[in-house]
C-alpha cells in the first residue's frame, strides 16, 4: 500500500514538473537565443579589427570595407535581439538573424562543412522559434491559414536540425556513437518519435560539451573567449532541440501518421 502511494505521488510530481517545464520553454528559449547572439555580437565588437581584416582578405578588399561589414552584422544582431526581447516584429527579427547566417555562411563557411552544419542547426532553431510564435499568435480564424506555414517551418527546421548528427558522425574522436547519431538523425528527419529524439539530443549535447574529457572541451582553453563562445553555442543548440521537443515533428511526419 505504501509503495503504491509513493509511486502515485512520484508520478503526480513528475507530471506536474513536466507541465511546468513545458510552459517555461516558450518563455525561456527566446532568452537563451538572445543571449547566444548577443554574445556573438559582443565578441565581434572586441575583435572588430581581426574580423575586418579576415573579411578584407576573403573578398580581396580594404580593411575599411571589412570593418563596414562587421559593424553592419553587429547592428543586425542587436536590432533582431531587441525586437525579440520586446516581442515586436519577431518575424522581422528572425529574418534579420537569417540574413546574418546567410552572410556568415557566404564569407566564412563556404569552405568549411562543419561550420556550415553548425549554421544549419542555428537556422533550424530560428525557424522553430518562428513556428512557435506563429502558433501562439494565431487566432481561431487565422489557424487554418497559418497552419500550412507552421508545418512548412517545422519541416525545414527538422532538416536543418539534422546537422548536429552529421557533425557527430564526422568527429574523429567518435565521442558520440555513430549508430546512435544516425538513428536520432533519421528519427528527426522523418519525424518518427521526434520529441523523444530531440530530448535525447539535448542530454547528449550537454554531455558532449560539458562532461567529455573532464570539462576540458568547454573550460580547458587558455583564451576565456573561446570557452564563452562554446557555452553560448551550446545554449543556442539546446534551446533549439527543446523547442523541437515542445512543438513536435508537425503534420508532415511519421508521427502524424501513427
N, C-alpha and C positions, 0 to 999 in steps of 0.2 A: 504493500500500500504506500509506504513512504517513498519507495523507489519510483512508483508511478507518478506520485505527486511531484517529485523532484524533476522527473523527465518532462512532465507537463509544464512546470514552472520554467524550466530551461527553454523549452520550445516557445513559450509565450514571450520570454525576454528576448530570445533570438529574433522572433518575428517582429517585435516592436523595434528592436535595433535596426533590422533590415529596412523597415518602413521609414524610420527617421533618417537613415543613411541615404536612401533613395531620394528623400525630399531635399537633403542637403546638396546632392550632386548638381542640380540646376543652379544653385546659389553659389557654390564654392568653385566649380570648374572654371567659370569665366575669370575668377580672381587668379587662379593658377595660371591660366593662359596669359592674362595681362602681365603678371609677374615675369613670366618667361620672356615675353617680347620686350618689356621694359629693361630687363637685364641685358638683352642683346643690344638695345639702343644705347644703354649706358656704356657698355664695353666698346661699342663703335665710337662713342664720343671720346673716350680715353685714348683709343688707338686711331684717332682720326687721320693722322699723318701716315701711319703704316698702311691703313686700308686704302687711303687715297693713292699712295704710291703703287700698291698692288693693282688697283683698278687701272691706273695710268699705264702700267706695264702690259696688262691684258689687252686693253683697247688701243695700245700704242699712241697714247696722247700725253698731254701735260699733267702734272700733279694737280693743277688747279681744276681741271675737268674731273679728275678722280675725286677731289675733295667736294665738288658740287654734287656728284652722285651720292657720296656717303652722307652729306648733310641732308639731301633730299630723302634718302632712305630713312634716316633718323626721324625726320619730320613726319613721314608717312606712318611710322610705327607709333610715334607719340600721339598723332591725331587719331589713329584707329583705337589705341588703348583708351584715350579719353572718351571716345564715343561709346565704347563697350562699357566702360565704368559708369557712364551717365545713363545707360540704357536708351540711347538716342541714335537713330540711324545705324543700327548694328549691321544691317545688310551692307551699307556703305563701308563701315569699319572693316568688316571681314573681306570685302572686295579690295580694300587698300592693303590688307595683310597678304592677300593672294597676289597682288601686284608686287609686293616686297619679295615674296618667294619666287615669283617668275623672274624678276631681275637678278635675284641671288643665284638662281639656277643657271641663268644665262651667263653671268660673269664668273661664277666660282665652281659650279658643279657640272659643267659641260663635259669635263674630262675626268670626273670622279663619280663612279657609280654609287659608291657607299654614301657620299654626301647627298646625291640625288635621291636615294632611298629615304634618308632622313627627312629631306624636304617633302617627299610624298606623304610620309606619316604626319608631318606637321600640317600639310594641306588637308589631309583627311580629318584631323582634329578640328580645323576651322569649319569644314563642311558639316561635321556633326554638331558643332555649336550653332551653326546657321539653321540646321534642321530642327534642333531643339527650340530655338526662338520662333521659327515659323509655326511649329506645332503649338507652342504656348499662346501665340498671339491670334491664332485662327479662331474666329467665332464659328457658330454652327453653320451660318450661311457660307462662310469662306472655306469651311473644312473640306468640302468636296473639290473646290477649285485648287486649294493649296496641297491637297493630298498627293497629287501626282508630283508636284515639285519636291515635297519632302521625301517621297520614295526615290526620286532620282538622286537627291543628295545622299541618302543612305546608301544607295547602290555604289555611287562613285567613291564615297568615303570608305566603304568596305574594301574596294580595290586598292585605294591608297594606303589603308592601314595594313595591308599585307606586306608592305615594305620592310617592316621590322623582322618578319620571319625570314625573308631573303637575306637580310643582314646577318642574322644569327647563323644561317647556313653557310654564309661566306666567311665567317670567322675562322682564322687558322687555329686558334686555341681550342675551338669546339667547347666553349663554356656551356652552351645550351645544346642538348642533344638534337641532332639533325632531324630525327624522326618526329620528335615532339614538336619542333618548329614547323615541319612540313604538315603535320596533322592539324595543328592550330591554324596555320595559314590556309589550308584547304577549307576548314570549317568556317573561317571568317569570309573567305572568298565566295563560297557557295551559300553562306547564311545558314549553316547547319549547326545547331546548338551554339549560335553566335555569341549570345550573352555569357554562356559558360566559358567559351574560348577567350572572350575579352577579359573576363575576371581572372582566368589563369594567366593571361598575358600580363596583367597588372602585377601580380605576385612575382612572375618570372622577371619582369623588368626591374623591380625593386631588388630582387636577389642578385640579378646580373650586375647591376651598377653599385649596389651597396655592400653586398656580402662576399663577393668574389675576391680572392687574394687578400683577405683581411682588410678590406676597405681601401686598398692601395689604388684601385682604379679611380675612385672618386676623390680621395684625400691625399693620395701619395704623390702629389706633384709639387715641385719647388715653386711654381707660379700659382698663387691663390686664384687668379682669374680663371685658370683652366678648371679648377675644382668647381668654382661658382658656375661656369658655363655648363659643365656636365650635370650638376644638380638642376640647373634651370631646364636643360633639355629633358632630363628625366621627369620633372614635374609636368612639362607640357605633354609628354607622351602618356604619362599616367592619366592625366586629365582626359586625353582623347579616348583611351580604352575604357575609362569609367563612363564616359558619355555613351560609348557604344554599348556597354553593359546595361545602361539605363534605357536607351532608345530601342535596342534590338536590331535585328537584321532588316526589318522592313517587309513590305509586301512582296517584293521581287526576290524571294529567297526560298530555300527549302524549309525553313522554319514555318513559313506561312502556309506551306502545303501539308504540314504534319497535323 
